[in-house]
Amino acid sequence: MILGLNLSFAVKRWLDPVLLAKMCREDFGVKHVQFTWDLIDPWWPDPQRAKLIASYKEAFEDAGVIIDSTFGGLASYSYAHLLAPTLEQRQVAVIFFKRAIDLTAELGAPVMGTPVGGMDYQEARDAKMRKLRYNGMLETVRELASYGADKGLKELQIEAVPISTEYPSTPEEACQLIADLGDTDIPVNLLIDWGHAVYKPLYGKDASMQQWISECKSYLSAIHLQQTDGLFDRHWDFTTEGLVTPKAIREVIVQEDIDHVPAYLEVVTAFESTDEEVYEGIKASMDLLNLELIDLIN
């Protein structure tokens, strides 16, 4: 398996691309990363954005770290995007995601991933409107796949989420979404977050990653790793005890035969945490995962 690192931990902390790339490779032992849009906002003006993209691309190439993909971060996740109640919001979301595809292509990454958005309170409770928003989202994802193909991307990834007002929020919805998309100009697959999969308030006390993978394996393209207690979407590092252990990760990977699927540690810290705390948490987590999963890692 590829064990990589999502760069969300670096937001508002390590903003020098050279230092960040060196830290990932030399301190954390990372060869593969997932770039977050919280470091470069797709909306930023093209001239300034292009310079920033070039600086990250060069720094990570020089450090020997591969940017496998880009992924939506906290800022992007705040918006309703493709499931918004107004046409204007949905139109803006299309522009935004196309700019994210541009960003991805300029970074030299072949994959862009994101949750697709969230529904309004009233529409989420109206079966007719849910269906309307769902079908509209499918149409737009097909459009984005075509745009991605034109820009040289190889794949789009949709992240499953543990919230019933978003799509997809269950294994059944996830598989149905990909099936309903049909043939797209580039593949559209799933990213499943371990912490989302074991969210008990939505899935019950027996919530498990194994169920998600066993049902969605055909469409699974990447995994997010995080520590959690199953009560909220914690995104803790592995210095905190919780439901996710290296043993559990190993068992699922081996039993489901998915060692070809890349997994990225995605830690989202409190802004009040010190830089030293965040650094030590990431280092300890990557050291632990590399040690415990060494025979599975490519």
HELIX and SHEET records of a PDB file:
HELIX    1   1 LEU A    7  ALA A   10  5                                   4    
HELIX    2   2 PRO A   17  LYS A   22  1                                   6    
HELIX    3   3 MET A   23  ASP A   27  3                                   5    
HELIX    4   4 ASP A   46  ALA A   63  1                                  18    
HELIX    5   5 LEU A   74  TYR A   77  1                                   4    
HELIX    6   6 LEU A   87  LEU A  107  1                                  21    
HELIX    7   7 TYR A  121  ALA A  124  1                                   4    
HELIX    8   8 ALA A  127  ASP A  150  1                                  24    
HELIX    9   9 PRO A  171  LEU A  181  1                                  11    
HELIX   10  10 TRP A  194  ALA A  197  1                                   4    
HELIX   11  11 LYS A  200  TYR A  203  1                                   4    
HELIX   12  12 MET A  209  CYS A  216  1                                   8    
HELIX   13  13 LYS A  217  TYR A  219  5                                   3    
HELIX   14  14 PRO A  246  GLN A  255  1                                  10    
HELIX   15  15 ASP A  275  GLU A  292  1                                  18    
SHEET    1   A 9 LEU A   3  ASN A   6  0                                        
SHEET    2   A 9 HIS A  32  THR A  36  1                                        
SHEET    3   A 9 ILE A  66  PHE A  71  1                                        
SHEET    4   A 9 VAL A 111  THR A 114  1                                        
SHEET    5   A 9 GLU A 155  GLU A 159  1                                        
SHEET    6   A 9 VAL A 188  ASP A 193  1                                        
SHEET    7   A 9 LEU A 220  LEU A 225  1                                        
SHEET    8   A 9 ALA A 263  LEU A 265  1                                        
SHEET    9   A 9 LEU A   3  ASN A   6  1                                        
END                                                                             
